[in-house]
């Protein structure tokens, strides 16, 4: 984008959105992940790599939509002696 970077554009959005950054500049990848980007694709990228990023976004979306939150966790670590 000629007047603003994708990272700066994303920072100016009011809502947190899932984002996959695509760019020719790998040096911004760390900053992208610090902004909780789902993925960061460096051009040129293959369709397989693009598809991997989309599947990752879909998995994150499905995970984030789970409404059932457990209010307790239980586990055992050996035989219970009563």
Secondary structure, DSSP 4 states (H G I P E B T S, - for coil): --SS-HHHHHHT-SS----EEEES-GGGHHHHHHTT-SEEEESS--HHHHHHHHHHHHHHHHHHT-----S------S----
